[in-house]
Every structure is written in C-alpha cells, then in structure tokens.
Amino acid sequence: MDALIKLDVWKRACRLSSDVFNLVDGCSSYGFKDQLGRSALSVASNIAEGYGRESVKERIHFLRIAKASSYEAWTQILIGIESDLIDR
C-alpha cells in the first residue's frame, strides 16, 4: 500500500474524484451527479486495483479500465457544462 500512495497518477486520480464530487455537489440532477461521481471514482479505484494485481497482464487490464473511465468522466463533465447541470 505504501508504494501505491507514492504513485503520482493515483494521487491525481484521487484528486479528480474529490474535485468532481465538489463540482457536482449542488447539481440538481441526481442521476447525472451519481453517474459522474461513479466514473470519476472508478479511475482511482481501478489504478489501485491494478496495482494490487500479481501479473502484468492484470495490471494492464485495470489501467485500461481506468483510462476508459477517465474518458467517460470527461465526456460527462462536458455534457454537464453544455447542459448547465454544472458550472464551469
């Protein structure tokens, strides 16, 4: 666990989750708020899960999921801004 805490990408993903939760705190659309929160949280969670796996193949699998979740969160943020569900 100590080595995971030193990973810059994991720290940044955790910060992303916190920032997203703060961003959608006042959002009136619960479904949107919930989905965006889950996708942002998934980034850091999958980095951590991959880091805890034994094989390189498993680590890569979870890092790919984390990358896909980051694209999902980014898309939802853009849609939220365009739909005035969240402020810029």
C-alpha positions as CSV (number, residue, x, y, z in Angstrom):
1,M,0.0,0.0,0.0
2,D,2.9,2.4,0.7
3,A,4.1,2.1,-2.8
4,L,0.6,2.9,-4.2
5,I,0.5,6.1,-2.1
6,K,3.6,7.3,-3.9
7,L,2.2,6.9,-7.4
8,D,1.6,10.4,-8.9
9,V,-1.1,9.1,-11.3
10,W,-3.1,7.6,-8.4
11,K,-2.8,10.8,-6.4
12,R,-4.1,12.8,-9.3
13,A,-6.9,10.4,-9.9
14,C,-7.9,10.7,-6.2
15,R,-7.8,14.5,-6.6
16,L,-10.0,14.2,-9.7
17,S,-12.6,12.3,-7.7
18,S,-12.6,14.9,-4.9
19,D,-12.8,17.7,-7.5
20,V,-15.7,16.1,-9.3
21,F,-17.6,15.5,-6.0
22,N,-17.2,19.2,-5.2
23,L,-18.2,20.2,-8.7
24,V,-21.5,18.3,-8.7
25,D,-22.3,19.0,-5.0
26,G,-25.0,21.5,-6.0
27,C,-26.2,19.6,-9.1
28,S,-30.0,19.1,-9.1
29,S,-29.9,16.1,-11.4
30,Y,-29.2,13.1,-9.1
31,G,-28.8,10.6,-11.9
32,F,-26.2,12.8,-13.6
33,K,-24.4,13.5,-10.3
34,D,-24.3,9.9,-9.4
35,Q,-23.0,8.7,-12.7
36,L,-20.3,11.3,-13.0
37,G,-19.2,10.6,-9.4
38,R,-19.0,6.8,-10.1
39,S,-17.0,7.3,-13.3
40,A,-14.5,9.7,-11.6
41,L,-14.2,7.4,-8.6
42,S,-13.6,4.5,-10.9
43,V,-10.4,6.0,-12.3
44,A,-8.5,5.9,-9.0
45,S,-10.1,2.7,-7.9
46,N,-9.0,0.8,-11.0
47,I,-5.5,2.2,-10.8
48,A,-5.4,0.9,-7.2
49,E,-6.9,-2.5,-8.1
50,G,-4.5,-3.0,-11.0
51,Y,-1.6,-2.0,-8.8
52,G,-2.6,-4.8,-6.4
53,R,-2.7,-7.5,-9.0
54,E,0.1,-10.0,-9.4
55,S,0.5,-10.2,-13.1
56,V,1.4,-7.5,-15.6
57,K,-1.5,-8.6,-17.8
58,E,-3.9,-8.0,-15.0
59,R,-2.4,-4.6,-14.1
60,I,-2.6,-3.5,-17.8
61,H,-6.3,-4.6,-17.9
62,F,-7.2,-2.5,-14.9
63,L,-5.2,0.5,-16.2
64,R,-7.1,0.3,-19.4
65,I,-10.4,0.3,-17.5
66,A,-9.1,3.4,-15.5
67,K,-8.3,5.1,-18.8
68,A,-11.7,4.4,-20.2
69,S,-13.3,5.7,-17.0
70,S,-11.4,8.9,-17.4
71,Y,-12.8,9.4,-20.9
72,E,-16.3,8.7,-19.5
73,A,-15.9,11.2,-16.7
74,W,-14.5,13.8,-19.2
75,T,-17.4,13.3,-21.5
76,Q,-19.9,13.6,-18.7
77,I,-18.3,16.8,-17.5
78,L,-18.5,18.3,-21.0
79,I,-22.2,17.3,-21.3
80,G,-22.8,18.7,-17.8
81,I,-21.3,22.1,-18.7
82,E,-23.2,22.2,-22.0
83,S,-26.5,21.3,-20.3
84,D,-25.9,23.8,-17.5
85,L,-26.0,21.0,-15.0
86,I,-22.6,22.1,-13.6
87,D,-20.8,25.4,-13.6
88,R,-17.6,25.9,-15.5
